[in-house]
């Protein structure tokens, strides 16, 4: 992962929240009104969600988008500090 690639870390946070909520990618796709394939692509870091899509996913998980972004940034900083 690139040090500055926040979307890769956001993918990890999205997956963590989805699993913590004990919902499948299919259920999340229904709640967020997005194709299930897109959820998988985002969680694997292959696709980057738009701000609107990220907000829909966060809302579907019951988590504020700003919280998910902060968690992703915290994870990125933690990984970056390990690399030093």
N, C-alpha and C positions, 0 to 999 in steps of 0.2 A: 504494500500500500504506500502511496505517496504520502509524505508527511502532511501535506496540505489538503488532501482529498477528503473533505468532510463527508461527502456523500457515501463513501465506503463505510465510515463509522456510523452514519445514520442508518445504513442498512442493518448493521449489527443491532443497533438500539431498537429498530422497528421489529426485527425478529424476536428480540428479547421480550419486548412488551407484548407481542402477539402470543408468544408461548406462555408468558406469565398470566395472560388473560384466558389461556387454555382454549384458544379458538384456532381453527384451521385457516390456511390461506384462502380456502373457498369461502368460509364464513366472513372473513375480513373483506374479501372482494365484494360480497353481497352488501355488507354494511357500508362500505366506502363507494359503492357503485363504480367499480373498476374491474377490468378483466383479471381473472385469477392468474393468467400468465404474467401479467405486469407485476403482480405481487412477488412472484418467484424471481423475476428478473431483477427487481429492486433489492430483494433480500440477498441475492447472490452478488450484488454490486455490479451487475451488467448494465443496468439502466439507472439513470438518475431521475428521481421524481421532480416534477415542477413544484413550485411552492404551493400551488393550489392542490395538487395531488397529495403532497406530504401533509397538508392541512386536513384533507379528507381522511387520510389514513389515521392521523393522530386523533381526529374527532371520533372516528369509528372505534378506536381503542380506548376512548375516554381519557386521553392524555393531551394536555396542551402542547401544541407544536413547539413553543419556545422551550418547554421542558425537554422534549426529545432532542432538540438542537443543542441545548446545553449539555445533555448527557453525551451526545456524540462528540462535542468539542472536548469535554472532560476526558473521554476515552482516547481521543486523538492526542491530547497533551500527555496522557499517561504513557501511551505507546511511544510518543516522540522522546519523552524523557528516558525511557528504557534504552533507546537507541544511542544515547549519548555516552 
